[in-house]
Amino acid sequence: MNESGATILHVDDDPEIAELVRDTLEPRGHRIVHVASGAELKEKLQEDFHPDLVLLDLMLPDADGLVLCADLNERSDVPIIIISGTSRHRDSILGFKLGADDFLAKPFHVDELEARVDAVLRRSAQRKDAGETRTEGNLGFTDTRGITPRHAPVTVGQLTIDDTRRQVTVSGRIVDLTPTEYRLLSILAGRVDEVLSRQELSSLVWGYQDASIGRSIDVHVHRLRTKLAVPPDQGPQIASVRGFGYKLGAGPEGSD
């Protein structure tokens, strides 16, 4: 990213949205490059074009945005914010699973767009400053908002998080996590037995809070529980604290 701002690739076939994004972000010093289809996106990437951020619509005339998200995630560690008017709730969940860093529903307020772009770019810059790159399908993670980056593996019961390899194992079994799941688990493991609210977790994971983010935290926690899948007597367990949030316990815990 240059000193004057980021180069942002915006993929959307709606000219009004394209104009709104440009008018919102260019005055903040960002360079906006707009393409209106999946084909144009692929052409742009073939030009050895390396944006700092991709804003990706899901409903394109010639391509499935979720497929494009997965393809971008495989090609590089460029952060992706999905911006879409889709009414299908599963699309936002699939977007996170396929590597998106954030999801913004249309219609959106320009202040929310600015906040989310700033948060994602800030996290990306922190990873680059730390010299971290994608390893084994996960983006590097360094949290500077209260979690100290670790180098020695951290063990909680049968769970081991190896930051140097960006690898999570349970009872010796490698667990395949998305970047967001990895960040969330690392935060919980860094504060074992401490209850963290949904608002605090969303701030630590995504760098901002909003009224809808609690549901995203719940979805990611549910997915983590499924992937970790250890017997209750072996731990660790991600426990729900009803009406507040979650904690990672080293021993047996119930969950709501």
C-alpha positions in Angstrom: 0.0 0.0 0.0 1.4 3.4 -0.9 1.5 6.4 1.4 -1.5 8.1 -0.3 -3.8 5.1 0.3 -4.8 1.7 -1.0 -5.4 0.3 -4.4 -8.9 -1.2 -4.2 -10.4 -3.4 -6.9 -14.2 -3.1 -6.9 -16.1 -5.9 -8.7 -19.8 -4.9 -9.2 -22.1 -4.6 -12.2 -24.2 -1.9 -10.7 -23.0 1.5 -12.0 -24.7 3.4 -9.1 -22.9 1.3 -6.5 -19.7 1.7 -8.4 -20.1 5.5 -8.3 -21.0 5.5 -4.6 -17.9 3.4 -3.7 -15.7 5.6 -5.8 -17.1 8.9 -4.4 -16.8 7.5 -0.8 -13.3 6.1 -0.9 -11.3 8.2 -3.4 -11.5 11.4 -1.2 -9.9 9.3 1.5 -6.9 8.8 -0.8 -7.7 5.4 -2.1 -7.4 4.4 -5.8 -10.5 2.6 -7.0 -10.2 0.2 -10.0 -13.7 -0.9 -11.1 -14.7 -4.0 -13.1 -18.2 -5.1 -13.9 -18.0 -8.8 -14.4 -16.1 -12.0 -13.6 -14.5 -11.9 -17.0 -13.2 -8.4 -16.5 -11.8 -9.4 -13.1 -9.9 -12.3 -14.6 -8.5 -10.0 -17.3 -7.4 -7.5 -14.7 -5.6 -10.2 -12.7 -3.8 -11.5 -15.8 -2.3 -8.0 -16.1 -0.2 -8.7 -13.0 -2.4 -6.3 -11.1 -2.0 -6.5 -7.3 -4.7 -4.6 -5.3 -4.5 -4.0 -1.6 -8.2 -5.0 -1.2 -11.0 -6.5 -3.2 -14.6 -5.4 -2.8 -16.6 -8.2 -4.4 -20.3 -8.4 -5.3 -21.8 -11.9 -5.4 -24.5 -11.4 -8.0 -22.5 -10.8 -11.2 -23.9 -11.3 -14.7 -21.4 -14.0 -15.8 -20.0 -15.5 -12.6 -20.8 -16.8 -9.1 -19.2 -14.3 -6.7 -18.6 -17.1 -4.2 -16.6 -19.1 -6.7 -14.6 -15.9 -7.5 -14.0 -15.4 -3.8 -12.6 -18.9 -3.4 -10.4 -18.4 -6.5 -9.0 -15.1 -5.2 -8.4 -16.7 -1.8 -6.4 -19.5 -3.5 -4.4 -17.1 -5.7 -3.1 -14.7 -3.0 -3.6 -13.3 0.5 -5.4 -10.1 -0.7 -8.2 -9.3 1.7 -11.7 -9.5 0.4 -14.9 -7.7 1.5 -18.0 -9.1 0.0 -20.6 -6.4 -0.7 -23.9 -7.9 -1.9 -27.6 -7.4 -2.0 -28.3 -11.2 -1.8 -31.1 -12.1 0.6 -29.7 -15.6 1.1 -28.3 -15.8 4.6 -26.1 -18.8 3.7 -24.1 -16.6 1.2 -22.6 -14.5 3.9 -21.7 -17.7 5.9 -20.2 -19.3 2.7 -18.3 -16.1 2.0 -16.5 -16.3 5.3 -15.9 -20.0 4.9 -14.3 -19.4 1.4 -11.9 -16.8 2.8 -13.7 -13.4 2.8 -12.5 -11.1 5.5 -15.9 -9.3 5.8 -19.4 -9.1 4.5 -21.4 -5.9 3.9 -25.0 -6.1 2.9 -26.6 -3.7 0.4 -27.9 -1.1 0.9 -25.2 0.1 3.2 -24.3 3.4 4.8 -21.1 5.1 3.5 -19.8 5.4 7.1 -20.0 1.6 7.5 -18.2 1.1 4.2 -15.4 3.4 5.3 -15.1 1.7 8.7 -15.0 -1.8 7.3 -12.5 -0.9 4.6 -10.3 0.8 7.2 -10.4 -2.2 9.6 -9.6 -4.8 6.9 -6.7 -2.7 5.5 -5.3 -2.1 9.0 -5.3 -5.9 9.7 -3.7 -6.6 6.3 -1.0 -4.0 7.0 -0.3 -5.5 10.4 0.2 -8.9 8.8 2.6 -7.5 6.2 4.6 -5.5 8.8 5.1 -8.7 10.7 6.3 -10.5 7.6 3.5 -13.0 7.7 2.1 -14.8 4.6 -0.5 -17.5 4.0 0.5 -20.9 5.2 -1.4 -24.2 4.7 -4.6 -22.3 3.7 -4.6 -19.8 6.5 -3.7 -16.1 6.4 -1.1 -15.0 8.9 -2.5 -13.5 12.1 -1.0 -10.9 14.4 -3.4 -9.2 16.8 -2.3 -5.9 18.2 -5.5 -5.1 20.1 -4.8 -6.9 23.4 -3.5 -10.4 22.3 0.2 -10.9 22.3 1.6 -12.7 19.2 3.0 -16.1 20.2 5.9 -18.1 18.9 5.9 -21.2 21.1 3.0 -23.5 20.5 0.1 -23.0 22.9 -1.6 -26.1 24.4 -5.0 -26.2 25.9 -6.0 -29.8 26.8 -5.7 -31.8 23.5 -5.6 -28.6 21.5 -2.3 -27.1 20.2 -2.0 -23.9 18.3 1.4 -23.5 16.5 1.7 -19.9 15.4 5.0 -20.4 13.6 3.4 -23.0 11.3 -0.2 -21.5 11.4 -1.3 -25.0 12.3 -4.0 -26.2 14.8 -4.1 -29.8 16.0 -6.5 -31.7 18.3 -5.2 -35.0 19.7 -2.5 -34.9 16.9 -5.1 -34.4 14.2 -4.6 -31.3 12.0 -7.7 -29.1 11.9 -8.4 -27.2 8.8 -9.6 -23.7 9.8 -10.4 -20.6 7.8 -8.5 -17.4 8.6 -11.4 -16.0 10.7 -11.8 -19.3 12.6 -8.0 -19.3 13.3 -8.1 -15.7 14.6 -11.1 -16.4 16.8 -9.6 -19.6 18.3 -6.3 -17.9 18.9 -8.0 -15.1 20.8 -10.0 -17.5 22.9 -6.9 -19.7 23.6 -4.9 -16.6 24.6 -7.4 -15.9 27.4 -8.3 -19.4 28.6 -11.3 -19.5 31.0 -11.9 -15.8 30.5 -15.4 -14.9 29.3 -15.4 -12.7 26.2 -18.5 -10.9 25.0 -19.6 -11.1 21.4 -18.8 -7.4 21.0 -15.3 -7.8 22.3 -14.7 -10.9 20.1 -16.0 -9.1 17.1 -13.7 -6.1 17.8 -10.7 -8.4 18.2 -11.5 -10.6 15.2 -12.7 -8.0 12.7 -11.5 -4.7 14.1 -15.0 -3.2 14.5 -18.4 -3.8 16.1 -21.9 -3.5 14.7 -25.4 -4.6 15.7 -25.4 -7.7 13.4 -21.9 -9.1 14.1 -23.0 -11.2 17.1 -24.7 -13.7 14.8 -21.5 -14.1 12.8 -19.6 -14.8 16.0 -22.2 -17.5 16.9 -21.8 -19.1 13.5 -18.0 -19.2 13.7 -18.1 -20.6 17.2 -20.5 -23.4 16.1 -18.2 -24.2 13.2 -15.2 -24.3 15.5 -17.0 -26.7 17.9 -17.7 -29.0 15.1 -14.2 -29.0 13.7 -12.5 -29.4 17.1 -14.9 -32.2 18.0 -13.1 -33.6 21.1 -14.7 -35.8 23.8 -16.0 -33.6 26.8 -13.5 -35.3 29.2 -10.5 -34.3 27.1 -11.2 -30.6 26.4 -10.9 -28.0 25.3 -14.5 -26.9 25.2 -15.8 -23.5 23.9 -18.5 -22.8 26.5 -21.4 -20.4 26.0 -22.2 -18.0 28.7 -25.8 -17.3 28.1 -26.6 -13.7 27.2 -22.9 -12.6 27.2 -20.4 -14.5 25.1 -17.9 -17.4 25.1 -14.9 -18.8 26.8 -12.4 -21.5 26.0 -12.0 -23.9 28.9 -9.2 -26.5 29.4 -11.6 -29.0 31.0 -15.1 -30.2 30.4 -17.7 -27.5 29.9 -21.3 -27.5 28.8 -22.6 -25.4 25.9 -25.9 -23.9 25.0 
